Amino acid sequence: MKKRIGIMLTLVLLSCAAFTTAVVKRTGEPAKQEGLYIFILSTPTDEYEHLGTVKSPGVVMSKDFEDLLRTMVKRAKKEHPNADALLFNTGTIYTCDAVKFK
């Protein structure tokens, strides 16, 4: 009888441990600009579809990061109106990928 109780208790503890290790931890939330999530040198955890690459319209006169980001967001919204996010992962801020979450 004691063996059965010990086995049952072990099974219950193992099943509880299996459920607690399945918790997903997020370390941050992406920034949002004009309705688009912005990922810089990072990727979303959710599945997504690549819509296309957005390139800067030539030389941008401002050296201000936010001005350049606004320019890229406006261009992305024009070229890919159904995009959900922009991924800046190419090592340069002058190109990014427009994506749609599944």
LOFI-763846 format. One record per atom (N, C-alpha, C, O): x, y, z; atom name; residue number from 1; chain; residue in one letter. Coordinates in steps of 0.001 Angstrom, whole numbers. Layout:
PT       u       v       w atom seq mol type
PT       X       Y       Z   CA NUM   A    A
...
// end
This chain:
PT       u       v       w atom seq mol type
PT     817   -1196       0    N   1   A    M
PT       0       0       0   CA   1   A    M
PT     866    1268       0    C   1   A    M
PT     579    2222    -724    O   1   A    M
PT    1913    1268     807    N   2   A    K
PT    2801    2420     878   CA   2   A    K
PT    3513    2633    -455    C   2   A    K
PT    3780    3767    -851    O   2   A    K
PT    3820    1519   -1152    N   3   A    K
PT    4473    1628   -2451   CA   3   A    K
PT    3566    2338   -3450    C   3   A    K
PT    4024    3204   -4196    O   3   A    K
PT    2307    1986   -3469    N   4   A    R
PT    1340    2592   -4385   CA   4   A    R
PT    1198    4095   -4114    C   4   A    R
PT    1157    4902   -5043    O   4   A    R
PT    1125    4451   -2855    N   5   A    I
PT    1000    5869   -2498   CA   5   A    I
PT    2257    6624   -2927    C   5   A    I
PT    2169    7739   -3442    O   5   A    I
PT    3413    6025   -2717    N   6   A    G
PT    4668    6648   -3119   CA   6   A    G
PT    4747    6830   -4633    C   6   A    G
PT    5200    7870   -5111    O   6   A    G
PT    4312    5829   -5380    N   7   A    I
PT    4323    5921   -6848   CA   7   A    I
PT    3346    6991   -7315    C   7   A    I
PT    3678    7794   -8187    O   7   A    I
PT    2154    7009   -6746    N   8   A    M
PT    1147    8013   -7122   CA   8   A    M
PT    1651    9423   -6801    C   8   A    M
PT    1492   10334   -7613    O   8   A    M
PT    2251    9608   -5636    N   9   A    L
PT    2776   10910   -5247   CA   9   A    L
PT    3892   11360   -6187    C   9   A    L
PT    3974   12535   -6545    O   9   A    L
PT    4736   10435   -6577    N  10   A    T
PT    5816   10741   -7514   CA  10   A    T
PT    5251   11163   -8864    C  10   A    T
PT    5729   12128   -9460    O  10   A    T
PT    4243   10452   -9352    N  11   A    L
PT    3620   10796  -10634   CA  11   A    L
PT    2964   12179  -10581    C  11   A    L
PT    3061   12944  -11541    O  11   A    L
PT    2313   12499   -9497    N  12   A    V
PT    1675   13805   -9351   CA  12   A    V
PT    2729   14910   -9345    C  12   A    V
PT    2553   15933  -10007    O  12   A    V
PT    3801   14718   -8620    N  13   A    L
PT    4860   15721   -8570   CA  13   A    L
PT    5536   15907   -9929    C  13   A    L
PT    5850   17031  -10320    O  13   A    L
PT    5760   14803  -10647    N  14   A    L
PT    6361   14904  -11975   CA  14   A    L
PT    5452   15635  -12951    C  14   A    L
PT    5926   16435  -13757    O  14   A    L
PT    4152   15371  -12888    N  15   A    S
PT    3238   16057  -13799   CA  15   A    S
PT    3147   17545  -13465    C  15   A    S
PT    3016   18364  -14374    O  15   A    S
PT    3212   17911  -12197    N  16   A    C
PT    3212   19327  -11813   CA  16   A    C
PT    4476   20018  -12310    C  16   A    C
PT    4415   21149  -12793    O  16   A    C
PT    5601   19357  -12197    N  17   A    A
PT    6866   19928  -12658   CA  17   A    A
PT    6850   20121  -14175    C  17   A    A
PT    7398   21105  -14670    O  17   A    A
PT    6241   19215  -14909    N  18   A    A
PT    6184   19334  -16366   CA  18   A    A
PT    5377   20550  -16782    C  18   A    A
PT    5731   21212  -17758    O  18   A    A
PT    4308   20863  -16075    N  19   A    F
PT    3483   22015  -16430   CA  19   A    F
PT    4146   23345  -16047    C  19   A    F
PT    3949   24347  -16735    O  19   A    F
PT    4903   23368  -14996    N  20   A    T
PT    5523   24628  -14591   CA  20   A    T
PT    6712   24994  -15461    C  20   A    T
PT    7047   26175  -15554    O  20   A    T
PT    7364   24033  -16101    N  21   A    T
PT    8510   24357  -16961   CA  21   A    T
PT    8079   24837  -18338    C  21   A    T
PT    8916   25316  -19103    O  21   A    T
PT    6802   24724  -18677    N  22   A    A
PT    6316   25137  -19988   CA  22   A    A
PT    5980   26628  -20058    C  22   A    A
PT    5489   27091  -21087    O  22   A    A
PT    6228   27378  -19008    N  23   A    V
PT    5925   28803  -18977   CA  23   A    V
PT    6906   29557  -19878    C  23   A    V
PT    8117   29352  -19788    O  23   A    V
PT    6386   30427  -20744    N  24   A    V
PT    7220   31218  -21642   CA  24   A    V
PT    7540   32545  -20969    C  24   A    V
PT    6642   33237  -20490    O  24   A    V
PT    8807   32894  -20935    N  25   A    K
PT    9220   34162  -20327   CA  25   A    K
PT    9518   35155  -21433    C  25   A    K
PT   10216   34829  -22394    O  25   A    K
PT    9000   36350  -21305    N  26   A    R
PT    9314   37439  -22226   CA  26   A    R
PT   10129   38464  -21468    C  26   A    R
PT    9840   38785  -20315    O  26   A    R
PT   11145   38968  -22131    N  27   A    T
PT   12011   39916  -21453   CA  27   A    T
PT   11724   41348  -21838    C  27   A    T
PT   12338   42266  -21294    O  27   A    T
PT   10806   41563  -22760    N  28   A    G
PT   10495   42929  -23147   CA  28   A    G
PT    9349   42981  -24129    C  28   A    G
PT    8866   41950  -24598    O  28   A    G
PT    8930   44158  -24427    N  29   A    E
PT    7860   44408  -25392   CA  29   A    E
PT    8427   45347  -26457    C  29   A    E
PT    9075   46339  -26122    O  29   A    E
PT    8192   45046  -27735    N  30   A    P
PT    8754   45914  -28780   CA  30   A    P
PT    8099   47295  -28779    C  30   A    P
PT    6953   47463  -28362    O  30   A    P
PT    8850   48262  -29252    N  31   A    A
PT    8318   49617  -29398   CA  31   A    A
PT    7311   49621  -30538    C  31   A    A
PT    7333   48738  -31396    O  31   A    A
PT    6435   50609  -30545    N  32   A    K
PT    5433   50730  -31591   CA  32   A    K
PT    5491   52142  -32148    C  32   A    K
PT    5539   53112  -31392    O  32   A    K
PT    5485   52256  -33467    N  33   A    Q
PT    5512   53562  -34125   CA  33   A    Q
PT    4474   53546  -35241    C  33   A    Q
PT    4541   52722  -36153    O  33   A    Q
PT    3518   54462  -35162    N  34   A    E
PT    2442   54577  -36145   CA  34   A    E
PT    1763   53242  -36412    C  34   A    E
PT    1432   52923  -37554    O  34   A    E
PT    1556   52463  -35354    N  35   A    G
PT     842   51197  -35463   CA  35   A    G
PT    1697   50003  -35839    C  35   A    G
PT    1178   48889  -35902    O  35   A    G
PT    2985   50187  -36093    N  36   A    L
PT    3874   49082  -36446   CA  36   A    L
PT    4814   48774  -35282    C  36   A    L
PT    5383   49681  -34675    O  36   A    L
PT    4969   47484  -34977    N  37   A    Y
PT    5958   47085  -33985   CA  37   A    Y
PT    7342   47217  -34615    C  37   A    Y
PT    7519   46910  -35793    O  37   A    Y
PT    8311   47666  -33846    N  38   A    I
PT    9664   47884  -34335   CA  38   A    I
PT   10610   46932  -33601    C  38   A    I
PT   10732   46989  -32377    O  38   A    I
PT   11278   46060  -34357    N  39   A    F
PT   12256   45126  -33812   CA  39   A    F
PT   13629   45503  -34373    C  39   A    F
PT   13835   45469  -35586    O  39   A    F
PT   14554   45856  -33503    N  40   A    I
PT   15902   46216  -33932   CA  40   A    I
PT   16873   45186  -33355    C  40   A    I
PT   17001   45046  -32139    O  40   A    I
PT   17553   44469  -34253    N  41   A    L
PT   18467   43389  -33888   CA  41   A    L
PT   17794   42365  -32984    C  41   A    L
PT   18407   41841  -32054    O  41   A    L
PT   16534   42090  -33269    N  42   A    S
PT   15770   41079  -32541   CA  42   A    S
PT   14666   40567  -33459    C  42   A    S
PT   14381   41167  -34496    O  42   A    S
PT   14054   39462  -33075    N  43   A    T
PT   12971   38895  -33873   CA  43   A    T
PT   11782   38583  -32970    C  43   A    T
PT   11958   38298  -31785    O  43   A    T
PT   10580   38635  -33524    N  44   A    P
PT    9399   38313  -32722   CA  44   A    P
PT    9337   36818  -32411    C  44   A    P
PT    9863   35991  -33156    O  44   A    P
PT    8688   36492  -31302    N  45   A    T
PT    8514   35087  -30940   CA  45   A    T
PT    7322   34475  -31672    C  45   A    T
PT    7252   33256  -31827    O  45   A    T
PT    6392   35305  -32121    N  46   A    D
PT    5233   34808  -32860   CA  46   A    D
PT    5619   34523  -34315    C  46   A    D
PT    6555   35121  -34846    O  46   A    D
PT    4890   33608  -34949    N  47   A    E
PT    5144   33298  -36355   CA  47   A    E
PT    4731   34480  -37217    C  47   A    E
PT    3766   35180  -36910    O  47   A    E
PT    5478   34695  -38309    N  48   A    Y
PT    5178   35815  -39193   CA  48   A    Y
PT    5493   35463  -40631    C  48   A    Y
PT    6220   34513  -40922    O  48   A    Y
PT    4923   36258  -41518    N  49   A    E
PT    5135   36110  -42960   CA  49   A    E
PT    5921   37324  -43446    C  49   A    E
PT    5581   38460  -43115    O  49   A    E
PT    6962   37085  -44224    N  50   A    H
PT    7788   38167  -44771   CA  50   A    H
PT    7051   38786  -45952    C  50   A    H
PT    6715   38083  -46905    O  50   A    H
PT    6794   40097  -45904    N  51   A    L
PT    6079   40786  -46978   CA  51   A    L
PT    7028   41415  -47987    C  51   A    L
PT    6704   41496  -49172    O  51   A    L
PT    8184   41856  -47538    N  52   A    G
PT    9147   42486  -48432   CA  52   A    G
PT   10165   43304  -47671    C  52   A    G
PT   10040   43526  -46467    O  52   A    G
PT   11178   43748  -48399    N  53   A    T
PT   12234   44565  -47816   CA  53   A    T
PT   11991   46028  -48168    C  53   A    T
PT   11678   46364  -49310    O  53   A    T
PT   12137   46876  -47180    N  54   A    V
PT   11953   48315  -47361   CA  54   A    V
PT   13335   48962  -47297    C  54   A    V
PT   14116   48699  -46382    O  54   A    V
PT   13620   49805  -48273    N  55   A    K
PT   14918   50483  -48314   CA  55   A    K
PT   14721   51985  -48150    C  55   A    K
PT   13701   52538  -48561    O  55   A    K
PT   15693   52623  -47556    N  56   A    S
PT   15671   54064  -47376   CA  56   A    S
PT   15668   54751  -48736    C  56   A    S
PT   16340   54298  -49663    O  56   A    S
PT   14915   55844  -48858    N  57   A    P
PT   14836   56546  -50145   CA  57   A    P
PT   16073   57399  -50410    C  57   A    P
PT   15979   58627  -50435    O  57   A    P
PT   17212   56777  -50605    N  58   A    G
PT   18440   57532  -50865   CA  58   A    G
PT   19055   58038  -49580    C  58   A    G
PT   18879   57439  -48519    O  58   A    G
PT   19755   59106  -49670    N  59   A    V
PT   20452   59684  -48526   CA  59   A    V
PT   19458   60443  -47657    C  59   A    V
PT   18697   61273  -48155    O  59   A    V
PT   19467   60163  -46380    N  60   A    V
PT   18621   60883  -45427   CA  60   A    V
PT   19477   61966  -44797    C  60   A    V
PT   20528   61687  -44220    O  60   A    V
PT   19027   63177  -44910    N  61   A    M
PT   19834   64330  -44477   CA  61   A    M
PT   20015   64381  -42955    C  61   A    M
PT   21062   64815  -42473    O  61   A    M
PT   19023   63948  -42210    N  62   A    S
PT   19099   64031  -40755   CA  62   A    S
PT   19926   62880  -40198    C  62   A    S
PT   19865   61756  -40696    O  62   A    S
PT   20685   63169  -39180    N  63   A    K
PT   21430   62123  -38486   CA  63   A    K
PT   20659   61636  -37268    C  63   A    K
PT   21127   60763  -36536    O  63   A    K
PT   19487   62198  -37055    N  64   A    D
PT   18654   61827  -35918   CA  64   A    D
PT   17997   60479  -36191    C  64   A    D
PT   17334   60298  -37212    O  64   A    D
PT   18186   59538  -35275    N  65   A    F
PT   17636   58193  -35432   CA  65   A    F
PT   16123   58210  -35582    C  65   A    F
PT   15582   57492  -36423    O  65   A    F
PT   15439   59001  -34794    N  66   A    E
PT   13974   59029  -34837   CA  66   A    E
PT   13462   59555  -36176    C  66   A    E
PT   12442   59073  -36668    O  66   A    E
PT   14141   60528  -36775    N  67   A    D
PT   13745   61007  -38106   CA  67   A    D
PT   13868   59905  -39142    C  67   A    D
PT   12978   59712  -39970    O  67   A    D
PT   14978   59185  -39088    N  68   A    L
PT   15182   58085  -40026   CA  68   A    L
PT   14140   56987  -39805    C  68   A    L
PT   13616   56426  -40768    O  68   A    L
PT   13843   56684  -38558    N  69   A    L
PT   12844   55663  -38247   CA  69   A    L
PT   11470   56076  -38768    C  69   A    L
PT   10755   55251  -39336    O  69   A    L
PT   11095   57331  -38586    N  70   A    R
PT    9809   57816  -39102   CA  70   A    R
PT    9753   57685  -40630    C  70   A    R
PT    8722   57307  -41188    O  70   A    R
PT   10864   58001  -41299    N  71   A    T
PT   10927   57877  -42753   CA  71   A    T
PT   10723   56428  -43180    C  71   A    T
PT    9979   56158  -44123    O  71   A    T
PT   11372   55506  -42500    N  72   A    M
PT   11257   54082  -42847   CA  72   A    M
PT    9851   53562  -42560    C  72   A    M
PT    9322   52764  -43334    O  72   A    M
PT    9245   53996  -41469    N  73   A    V
PT    7880   53558  -41140   CA  73   A    V
PT    6901   54063  -42199    C  73   A    V
PT    6050   53300  -42656    O  73   A    V
PT    7004   55324  -42594    N  74   A    K
PT    6107   55871  -43622   CA  74   A    K
PT    6266   55130  -44939    C  74   A    K
PT    5281   54820  -45608    O  74   A    K
PT    7505   54847  -45306    N  75   A    R
PT    7762   54131  -46554   CA  75   A    R
PT    7201   52698  -46479    C  75   A    R
PT    6619   52204  -47444    O  75   A    R
PT    7379   52050  -45339    N  76   A    A
PT    6882   50683  -45162   CA  76   A    A
PT    5354   50643  -45228    C  76   A    A
PT    4781   49743  -45841    O  76   A    A
PT    4698   51615  -44599    N  77   A    K
PT    3233   51648  -44619   CA  77   A    K
PT    2705   51892  -46031    C  77   A    K
PT    1628   51414  -46384    O  77   A    K
PT    3462   52635  -46835    N  78   A    K
PT    3053   52890  -48214   CA  78   A    K
PT    3249   51641  -49082    C  78   A    K
PT    2377   51293  -49877    O  78   A    K
PT    4391   50972  -48928    N  79   A    E
PT    4700   49805  -49751   CA  79   A    E
PT    3995   48538  -49280    C  79   A    E
PT    3662   47680  -50098    O  79   A    E
PT    3762   48407  -47979    N  80   A    H
PT    3156   47203  -47391   CA  80   A    H
PT    2102   47623  -46370    C  80   A    H
PT    2349   47543  -45167    O  80   A    H
PT     926   48071  -46831    N  81   A    P
PT     -80   48608  -45908   CA  81   A    P
PT    -618   47609  -44884    C  81   A    P
PT   -1159   48018  -43857    O  81   A    P
PT    -480   46309  -45143    N  82   A    N
PT    -995   45322  -44181   CA  82   A    N
PT     102   44772  -43262    C  82   A    N
PT    -111   43759  -42597    O  82   A    N
PT    1257   45413  -43215    N  83   A    A
PT    2353   44980  -42336   CA  83   A    A
PT    1999   45229  -40875    C  83   A    A
PT    1301   46187  -40543    O  83   A    A
PT    2494   44349  -40011    N  84   A    D
PT    2312   44492  -38562   CA  84   A    D
PT    3579   44982  -37864    C  84   A    D
PT    3517   45603  -36803    O  84   A    D
PT    4737   44690  -38479    N  85   A    A
PT    6000   45014  -37811   CA  85   A    A
PT    7116   45231  -38822    C  85   A    A
PT    7036   44816  -39978    O  85   A    A
PT    8161   45898  -38340    N  86   A    L
PT    9382   46087  -39123   CA  86   A    L
PT   10536   45459  -38366    C  86   A    L
PT   10693   45673  -37164    O  86   A    L
PT   11354   44670  -39084    N  87   A    L
PT   12506   44010  -38494   CA  87   A    L
PT   13776   44629  -39059    C  87   A    L
PT   14053   44507  -40253    O  87   A    L
PT   14539   45286  -38214    N  88   A    F
PT   15820   45876  -38606   CA  88   A    F
PT   16912   44919  -38151    C  88   A    F
PT   17461   45076  -37061    O  88   A    F
PT   17229   43926  -38981    N  89   A    N
PT   18200   42903  -38601   CA  89   A    N
PT   19361   42798  -39568    C  89   A    N
PT   20172   41880  -39448    O  89   A    N
PT   19465   43700  -40512    N  90   A    T
PT   20478   43578  -41550   CA  90   A    T
PT   21798   44240  -41174    C  90   A    T
PT   22734   44227  -41974    O  90   A    T
PT   21897   44807  -40001    N  91   A    G
PT   23110   45495  -39598   CA  91   A    G
PT   23121   46957  -39993    C  91   A    G
PT   24065   47681  -39674    O  91   A    G
PT   22079   47401  -40687    N  92   A    T
PT   21969   48809  -41067   CA  92   A    T
PT   20536   49277  -40839    C  92   A    T
PT   19590   48501  -40976    O  92   A    T
PT   20390   50515  -40499    N  93   A    I
PT   19065   51093  -40261   CA  93   A    I
PT   18417   51518  -41577    C  93   A    I
PT   17249   51907  -41595    O  93   A    I
PT   19163   51447  -42672    N  94   A    Y
PT   18664   51907  -43968   CA  94   A    Y
PT   17856   50856  -44723    C  94   A    Y
PT   17307   51156  -45783    O  94   A    Y
PT   17770   49627  -44201    N  95   A    T
PT   16886   48600  -44770   CA  95   A    T
PT   16218   47841  -43628    C  95   A    T
PT   16788   47677  -42549    O  95   A    T
PT   15002   47385  -43892    N  96   A    C
PT   14284   46580  -42912   CA  96   A    C
PT   13313   45656  -43643    C  96   A    C
PT   13039   45837  -44829    O  96   A    C
PT   12802   44672  -42922    N  97   A    D
PT   11830   43740  -43483   CA  97   A    D
PT   10460   44041  -42909    C  97   A    D
PT   10299   44196  -41698    O  97   A    D
PT    9482   44121  -43784    N  98   A    A
PT    8087   44299  -43361   CA  98   A    A
PT    7478   42891  -43186    C  98   A    A
PT    7629   42039  -44062    O  98   A    A
PT    6805   42654  -42073    N  99   A    V
PT    6238   41331  -41793   CA  99   A    V
PT    4797   41459  -41340    C  99   A    V
PT    4372   42510  -40860    O  99   A    V
PT    4052   40376  -41497    N 100   A    K
PT    2665   40261  -41039   CA 100   A    K
PT    2604   39057  -40124    C 100   A    K
PT    3065   37978  -40497    O 100   A    K
PT    2042   39215  -38929    N 101   A    F
PT    1911   38089  -37998   CA 101   A    F
PT     817   37143  -38448    C 101   A    F
PT    -210   37566  -38981    O 101   A    F
PT    1048   35853  -38227    N 102   A    K
PT      62   34824  -38608   CA 102   A    K
PT    -970   34652  -37530    C 102   A    K
PT   -1879   33833  -37670    O 102   A    K
// end
